Amino acid sequence: MAEESHAETGGLFESLKNLSVSLVGIVQTRLELLSVDIAEERVHQTTLIVLALLALFCFGVGVVLLSILIVVAFWESYRLAALGGLAGIFLATGAGVVWFALHKIRTKPKLFQASLAELAKDRQHLKAR
């Protein structure tokens, strides 16, 4: 009779096997989530770099052409004022862009945030058992 109940439950080795299968499944799921996080971050960073370079090129060409236009327009009477004003505008804009970039760096969400949250849930779930 003891052998029948032992055979029905599967025994210690069956429990260990089920536990190991569950743990491997959890680890596999978390690694897949981690790889998705890395891929998303890589795509996001590449897109931002390409867009930033394109924007910088377009703004750079536009600023140079606008500066030349303003200096030529005021060449006879206010050329120094025009050059000084444009230099001040460019310096103020550059300082604003640097401030905005630093703000974006400081407020960036934590890398692997979703993976870490899922691992914390797993740990709490396993502790509850």
C-alpha positions as CSV (number, residue, x, y, z in Angstrom):
1,M,0.0,0.0,0.0
2,A,2.9,2.4,0.7
3,E,4.3,1.6,-2.7
4,E,1.1,2.5,-4.4
5,S,0.8,6.0,-2.8
6,H,4.6,6.5,-3.5
7,A,4.0,5.6,-7.2
8,E,1.0,7.8,-7.5
9,T,2.7,11.0,-6.2
10,G,5.8,10.4,-8.3
11,G,8.2,10.6,-5.4
12,L,11.1,12.9,-4.6
13,F,12.8,12.6,-7.9
14,E,9.6,13.5,-9.8
15,S,9.1,16.6,-7.6
16,L,12.7,17.7,-8.2
17,K,12.3,17.2,-11.9
18,N,9.1,19.3,-11.9
19,L,10.9,22.0,-9.8
20,S,13.9,22.0,-12.2
21,V,11.6,22.2,-15.2
22,S,9.8,25.2,-13.6
23,L,13.0,26.9,-12.8
24,V,14.4,26.5,-16.2
25,G,11.2,27.8,-17.7
26,I,11.3,30.9,-15.5
27,V,15.0,31.5,-16.3
28,Q,14.3,31.1,-20.1
29,T,11.3,33.5,-19.9
30,R,13.4,36.1,-18.1
31,L,16.3,35.8,-20.5
32,E,13.9,36.2,-23.4
33,L,12.5,39.3,-21.8
34,L,16.1,40.6,-21.2
35,S,17.0,40.1,-24.8
36,V,13.9,41.9,-25.9
37,D,14.8,44.8,-23.6
38,I,18.3,45.0,-25.1
39,A,17.0,44.9,-28.7
40,E,14.4,47.6,-28.0
41,E,17.1,49.8,-26.4
42,R,19.5,49.3,-29.3
43,V,16.8,50.2,-31.8
44,H,15.8,53.2,-29.7
45,Q,19.4,54.5,-29.4
46,T,20.1,54.0,-33.1
47,T,17.0,55.8,-34.1
48,L,17.8,58.7,-31.8
49,I,21.3,59.0,-33.1
50,V,20.3,59.0,-36.8
51,L,17.5,61.6,-36.1
52,A,19.8,63.8,-34.1
53,L,22.5,63.8,-36.8
54,L,20.0,64.5,-39.5
55,A,18.5,67.4,-37.5
56,L,21.9,68.8,-36.7
57,F,22.9,68.7,-40.3
58,C,19.7,70.5,-41.5
59,F,19.8,73.0,-38.7
60,G,23.4,73.7,-39.3
61,V,22.9,74.4,-43.0
62,G,19.9,76.5,-42.2
63,V,21.7,78.5,-39.5
64,V,24.7,79.2,-41.7
65,L,22.5,80.4,-44.6
66,L,20.4,82.6,-42.3
67,S,23.5,84.1,-40.7
68,I,24.9,84.9,-44.1
69,L,21.6,86.5,-45.1
70,I,21.3,88.6,-42.0
71,V,25.0,89.8,-42.2
72,V,24.6,90.7,-45.9
73,A,21.4,92.5,-45.2
74,F,22.9,94.7,-42.5
75,W,26.4,95.0,-44.0
76,E,26.4,98.7,-44.6
77,S,25.0,99.9,-41.3
78,Y,24.8,97.3,-38.5
79,R,27.2,94.5,-39.4
80,L,28.8,94.2,-36.0
81,A,25.5,94.3,-34.2
82,A,24.1,91.6,-36.5
83,L,27.2,89.4,-36.0
84,G,27.1,89.9,-32.2
85,G,23.3,89.3,-32.0
86,L,23.6,86.1,-34.0
87,A,26.5,84.9,-31.9
88,G,24.5,85.5,-28.7
89,I,21.5,83.6,-30.2
90,F,23.6,80.7,-31.1
91,L,25.4,80.5,-27.8
92,A,22.0,80.7,-25.9
93,T,20.5,78.0,-28.1
94,G,23.6,75.8,-27.6
95,A,23.3,76.2,-23.8
96,G,19.6,75.3,-24.0
97,V,20.3,72.2,-26.0
98,V,23.0,71.1,-23.6
99,W,20.6,71.6,-20.6
100,F,17.9,69.6,-22.4
101,A,20.3,66.8,-23.2
102,L,21.4,66.6,-19.6
103,H,17.8,66.6,-18.5
104,K,17.0,63.7,-20.8
105,I,20.1,61.8,-19.5
106,R,19.0,62.3,-15.9
107,T,15.3,61.3,-16.4
108,K,16.0,58.3,-18.7
109,P,14.1,55.2,-17.5
110,K,16.3,52.5,-15.9
111,L,17.6,49.8,-18.3
112,F,15.9,46.4,-17.8
113,Q,13.2,47.9,-15.7
114,A,10.6,45.5,-16.9
115,S,12.9,42.5,-16.4
116,L,13.8,43.6,-12.9
117,A,10.1,44.0,-12.0
118,E,9.3,40.5,-13.2
119,L,12.2,39.0,-11.3
120,A,11.0,40.7,-8.1
121,K,7.5,39.3,-8.7
122,D,9.0,35.8,-9.2
123,R,11.0,36.1,-6.0
124,Q,7.9,37.2,-4.0
125,H,5.9,34.4,-5.5
126,L,8.5,31.8,-4.6
127,K,8.9,33.2,-1.1
128,A,5.1,33.0,-0.6
129,R,5.3,29.2,-1.3
